[in-house]
Amino acid sequence: MNRLRKIVGRRREQEYFYDLLIYPLTSPGSEGVVIHLDDVTEKVHLEDVMVQSEKMLSVGSLAAGMAHEINNPLASVLQNVQVLAQRLSPTLRKNRETAEQLGISIEQVAEYARLRGFEQMMKSITSSGQRAARIIENMLNFSRKSSSSFLPCSLSELLEKTIELAASDYDMKHHFDFRTINIVRDYQPTPDVPCESSQIQQVLLNLLKNAAQAIGSRSAPEIRVRVFPQGDQACLQVEDNGSGIDEAICKRIFEPFYTTKDVGVGTGLGLSVSYFLITENHKGSLTVTSEPGHGSCFSSILLPFKRSAGK
């Protein structure tokens, strides 16, 4: 008996995997073999996902550890900039005494610092350090495991944090730089929504990255994000001006393992996981509308303002 595993085949430009089992017939007076072909494509995909999940768990732990390590020197930089600003202040008695010991006035020191641009440089360091601290905080919040606690959350604030997190990502493999994309915001007054913020952030981050990849190298890349009330629900929309999606793809876009990306670029799970988090965990809905050549809009991320009893 011979067995061949994970034979690769293609049908309609899709890759499939098969197990081939060949064994001889042993009945008296008969000769031949039996060939058994088993489609194990789904099993192979599940195995790949499990391996990838283990890798992502390790990467997540590593990223959280790195964020904590970066926080220490970053806090030192911000603290020393603050101390430096105080040491140049004419209002502190110790500064005056030290300057007088050197035969100069503290006002002269302050004027020298102003003329040499010290104040602007310290503001720049502080601003950059605070931005880095916010990015690290977003990474830590995003990497923490879900506590399954639904708390009222401002969707516009959550979307802003996710945009800032996405802006720190430059993906060489997918050839996009989120920082070069024009983000158009349309936030209407909307009540806070009870939700698991880390899960909604995961959905939004996936939609923003997909939009950035869809835009590609367009001359005027743009993503529109909206938050608005619709009846007793809140709606979020992420719209891009990319190449758009065919109707046939739109019908299957939330299916697990379905992807139009090249092999090794995506697993086809991002949108299916997002769909599950919205529809099953938050009792909302997630749909897509698109026109080839005119971009796509992932809309109707409808979340109820109040959760039903027992949920």
C-alpha positions as CSV (number, residue, x, y, z in Angstrom):
1,M,0.0,0.0,0.0
2,N,1.3,3.4,-1.0
3,R,0.2,6.7,0.4
4,L,1.0,10.2,-1.0
5,R,0.0,13.2,1.2
6,K,-0.8,16.8,0.3
7,I,-0.6,16.5,-3.5
8,V,-1.1,20.0,-4.9
9,G,-3.7,20.5,-7.6
10,R,-5.4,23.5,-9.2
11,R,-9.0,24.1,-10.2
12,R,-10.3,27.4,-11.6
13,E,-7.1,29.1,-10.4
14,Q,-7.6,27.9,-6.9
15,E,-5.1,25.6,-5.1
16,Y,-6.3,22.3,-3.6
17,F,-4.6,19.5,-1.7
18,Y,-5.3,15.8,-1.9
19,D,-4.2,12.6,-0.2
20,L,-3.7,9.7,-2.6
21,L,-4.0,6.1,-1.3
22,I,-3.1,3.2,-3.6
23,Y,-3.4,-0.5,-2.5
24,P,-3.6,-3.7,-4.5
25,L,-6.6,-6.0,-4.8
26,T,-5.9,-9.3,-3.0
27,S,-9.0,-11.3,-4.1
28,P,-8.3,-14.6,-5.7
29,G,-8.4,-14.4,-9.5
30,S,-8.4,-10.7,-9.7
31,E,-5.7,-8.3,-10.4
32,G,-5.6,-4.5,-10.1
33,V,-5.3,-1.7,-7.6
34,V,-7.7,0.6,-5.8
35,I,-7.0,4.3,-5.9
36,H,-8.5,6.5,-3.2
37,L,-8.3,10.3,-3.6
38,D,-9.3,12.4,-0.6
39,D,-9.7,16.2,-0.7
40,V,-7.9,17.5,2.4
41,T,-7.7,21.2,1.4
42,E,-9.7,22.4,4.4
43,K,-7.6,20.2,6.7
44,V,-4.4,21.7,5.3
45,H,-5.8,25.2,5.7
46,L,-6.7,24.5,9.3
47,E,-3.3,23.2,10.0
48,D,-1.7,26.3,8.5
49,V,-4.0,28.5,10.5
50,M,-3.0,26.7,13.7
51,V,0.6,27.1,13.0
52,Q,0.1,30.8,12.1
53,S,-1.9,31.3,15.3
54,E,0.9,29.9,17.4
55,K,3.4,32.2,15.6
56,M,1.1,35.2,16.2
57,L,0.8,34.4,19.9
58,S,4.6,34.4,20.1
59,V,4.8,37.6,18.1
60,G,2.1,39.2,20.3
61,S,4.0,38.3,23.5
62,L,7.2,39.6,22.0
63,A,5.6,42.9,20.8
64,A,4.1,43.4,24.3
65,G,7.5,42.8,25.9
66,M,9.3,45.1,23.5
67,A,6.7,47.8,24.2
68,H,7.4,47.6,27.9
69,E,11.1,47.8,27.3
70,I,10.7,50.8,25.0
71,N,8.6,52.5,27.5
72,N,11.5,52.7,30.0
73,P,14.0,54.7,28.0
74,L,11.1,56.7,26.4
75,A,9.9,57.8,29.9
76,S,13.5,58.8,30.7
77,V,13.7,61.0,27.6
78,L,10.5,62.8,28.4
79,Q,11.4,63.2,32.0
80,N,14.8,64.7,31.2
81,V,13.3,67.1,28.6
82,Q,11.0,68.3,31.3
83,V,13.9,68.7,33.8
84,L,15.9,70.6,31.1
85,A,13.1,73.0,30.6
86,Q,13.0,73.7,34.3
87,R,16.8,74.2,34.5
88,L,16.5,77.0,31.9
89,S,13.6,78.7,33.6
90,P,14.4,82.2,35.1
91,T,11.7,81.7,37.8
92,L,13.7,79.0,39.8
93,R,15.9,80.4,42.6
94,K,18.5,77.6,42.1
95,N,18.9,78.5,38.4
96,R,19.6,82.2,39.4
97,E,22.2,81.2,42.0
98,T,24.1,78.9,39.6
99,A,24.1,81.6,36.8
100,E,25.4,84.2,39.3
101,Q,28.2,81.9,40.3
102,L,29.3,81.9,36.7
103,G,29.1,85.7,36.5
104,I,26.0,85.8,34.2
105,S,22.3,86.3,34.7
106,I,19.7,83.6,34.2
107,E,17.9,85.9,31.8
108,Q,20.9,85.9,29.5
109,V,21.0,82.1,29.6
110,A,17.3,82.0,28.8
111,E,17.8,84.4,25.9
112,Y,20.7,82.4,24.5
113,A,18.5,79.2,24.7
114,R,15.7,81.1,22.8
115,L,18.0,82.4,20.1
116,R,19.5,79.0,19.6
117,G,16.1,77.3,19.3
118,F,16.3,75.3,22.5
119,E,12.6,75.8,23.2
120,Q,11.4,74.6,19.8
121,M,13.7,71.6,19.9
122,M,12.4,70.5,23.4
123,K,8.8,70.9,22.2
124,S,9.6,68.7,19.2
125,I,11.2,66.0,21.4
126,T,8.3,66.1,23.8
127,S,5.7,65.9,21.0
128,S,7.5,63.0,19.3
129,G,8.0,61.2,22.6
130,Q,4.3,61.6,23.5
131,R,3.3,60.3,20.1
132,A,5.5,57.3,20.5
133,A,4.0,56.7,24.0
134,R,0.5,56.7,22.5
135,I,1.5,54.2,19.9
136,I,3.0,51.9,22.5
137,E,-0.1,52.3,24.7
138,N,-2.3,51.4,21.7
139,M,-0.1,48.3,21.0
140,L,-0.4,47.2,24.6
141,N,-4.1,47.7,24.7
142,F,-4.5,45.9,21.4
143,S,-2.3,42.9,22.4
144,R,-4.1,42.3,25.7
145,K,-6.4,39.3,25.8
146,S,-10.1,40.1,25.7
147,S,-11.8,40.2,29.1
148,S,-15.2,39.6,27.6
149,S,-16.5,42.7,29.4
150,F,-18.8,44.9,27.4
151,L,-18.4,48.5,28.5
152,P,-19.7,51.8,27.0
153,C,-17.2,53.0,24.4
154,S,-17.0,56.1,22.2
155,L,-16.6,54.7,18.7
156,S,-15.1,57.9,17.3
157,E,-12.4,57.8,20.0
158,L,-11.7,54.1,19.4
159,L,-11.5,54.8,15.6
160,E,-9.0,57.6,16.2
161,K,-6.8,55.3,18.3
162,T,-7.0,52.6,15.6
163,I,-6.0,55.1,12.9
164,E,-3.1,56.2,15.0
165,L,-2.1,52.5,15.4
166,A,-2.4,51.9,11.7
167,A,-0.4,55.0,10.9
168,S,2.6,53.4,12.7
169,D,2.6,50.5,10.2
170,Y,4.6,50.6,7.0
171,D,4.1,47.3,5.2
172,M,6.9,46.6,2.8
173,K,5.4,43.3,1.6
174,H,2.1,44.9,0.7
175,H,3.8,48.1,-0.6
176,F,1.7,50.7,1.3
177,D,2.5,53.4,3.7
178,F,-0.6,54.4,5.7
179,R,0.9,57.7,6.6
180,T,0.7,58.9,3.0
181,I,-3.1,58.2,2.8
182,N,-5.5,61.1,3.3
183,I,-7.9,60.2,6.1
184,V,-11.3,62.0,5.8
185,R,-13.3,61.9,9.0
186,D,-17.0,62.3,9.4
187,Y,-18.0,61.8,13.0
188,Q,-21.6,62.6,13.9
189,P,-22.8,62.8,17.5
190,T,-23.4,59.2,18.5
191,P,-24.0,57.7,22.0
192,D,-21.5,55.4,23.5
193,V,-21.9,51.7,22.5
194,P,-21.5,48.7,24.9
195,C,-18.8,46.6,23.3
196,E,-15.5,44.8,23.7
197,S,-13.2,47.6,22.6
198,S,-10.2,45.4,21.7
199,Q,-12.4,43.3,19.4
200,I,-13.9,46.3,17.6
201,Q,-10.4,47.7,17.3
202,Q,-9.3,44.5,15.7
203,V,-12.1,44.7,13.1
204,L,-11.3,48.4,12.3
205,L,-7.6,47.8,12.0
206,N,-8.2,44.9,9.6
207,L,-10.6,47.1,7.5
208,L,-8.1,50.0,7.4
209,K,-5.3,47.8,6.3
210,N,-7.4,46.1,3.6
211,A,-8.4,49.6,2.4
212,A,-4.8,50.7,2.3
213,Q,-3.8,47.6,0.3
214,A,-6.7,48.1,-2.1
215,I,-5.7,51.7,-2.8
216,G,-2.2,50.6,-3.8
217,S,-0.2,53.2,-5.6
218,R,-3.0,55.6,-6.6
219,S,-2.0,59.2,-7.1
220,A,-4.6,60.6,-4.5
221,P,-5.1,57.8,-2.0
222,E,-8.0,58.4,0.4
223,I,-9.9,56.6,3.1
224,R,-13.2,57.9,4.5
225,V,-14.3,56.9,8.0
226,R,-17.7,57.6,9.4
227,V,-19.5,57.2,12.7
228,F,-23.2,58.0,12.8
229,P,-26.4,56.9,14.6
230,Q,-29.0,54.9,12.7
231,G,-32.2,54.3,14.7
232,D,-31.2,52.5,17.9
233,Q,-27.8,51.4,16.5
234,A,-24.5,53.0,15.8
235,C,-22.9,52.6,12.3
236,L,-19.3,52.7,11.3
237,Q,-18.1,52.9,7.7
238,V,-14.6,52.5,6.2
239,E,-14.6,53.6,2.5
240,D,-11.6,53.7,0.1
241,N,-11.1,55.0,-3.4
242,G,-9.2,51.9,-4.5
243,S,-9.8,49.5,-7.5
244,G,-13.1,48.1,-6.1
245,I,-14.3,44.6,-5.8
246,D,-16.2,42.4,-8.4
247,E,-19.7,41.3,-7.5
248,A,-18.7,37.7,-7.5
249,I,-15.9,38.4,-4.9
250,C,-18.3,40.5,-2.8
251,K,-20.6,37.5,-2.3
252,R,-17.7,35.4,-0.9
253,I,-15.6,38.0,0.8
254,F,-16.5,37.0,4.3
255,E,-16.0,33.2,3.7
256,P,-13.2,31.6,5.8
257,F,-10.0,31.0,3.7
258,Y,-11.3,32.9,0.7
259,T,-8.7,35.3,-0.5
260,T,-7.7,36.9,-3.8
261,K,-4.2,37.7,-2.6
262,D,-1.1,35.9,-3.7
263,V,0.1,32.8,-1.9
264,G,1.9,33.8,1.3
265,V,0.3,37.2,1.5
266,G,-2.9,36.4,3.3
267,T,-4.8,33.5,4.8
268,G,-8.3,34.7,3.9
269,L,-9.3,34.9,7.6
270,G,-9.2,38.6,8.4
271,L,-12.6,39.5,7.1
272,S,-14.2,36.2,8.2
273,V,-12.9,36.8,11.8
274,S,-14.1,40.4,11.6
275,Y,-17.6,39.2,10.5
276,F,-17.7,36.8,13.4
277,L,-16.7,39.4,16.0
278,I,-19.4,41.8,14.7
279,T,-22.3,39.5,14.1
280,E,-21.8,36.8,16.7
281,N,-20.1,38.6,19.6
282,H,-21.7,42.0,19.2
283,K,-25.0,41.1,17.5
284,G,-24.4,43.6,14.7
285,S,-24.0,43.3,11.0
286,L,-21.1,43.8,8.5
287,T,-21.7,44.3,4.8
288,V,-19.7,45.6,1.8
289,T,-20.7,47.6,-1.2
290,S,-18.3,48.1,-4.1
291,E,-18.1,49.1,-7.7
292,P,-15.0,48.1,-9.8
293,G,-12.8,51.1,-10.4
294,H,-14.6,53.3,-7.8
295,G,-13.5,51.8,-4.5
296,S,-15.2,49.9,-1.7
297,C,-17.2,50.7,1.4
298,F,-17.4,48.3,4.4
299,S,-20.5,49.6,6.1
300,S,-23.3,48.8,8.4
301,I,-21.1,47.8,11.2
302,L,-24.2,48.2,13.2
303,L,-23.9,47.9,17.0
304,P,-26.9,48.3,19.3
305,F,-26.7,51.0,21.9
306,K,-28.1,48.6,24.5
307,R,-27.3,44.9,24.9
308,S,-30.2,42.5,25.3
309,A,-30.6,40.7,28.6
310,G,-28.3,37.8,29.3
311,K,-25.8,38.9,26.6
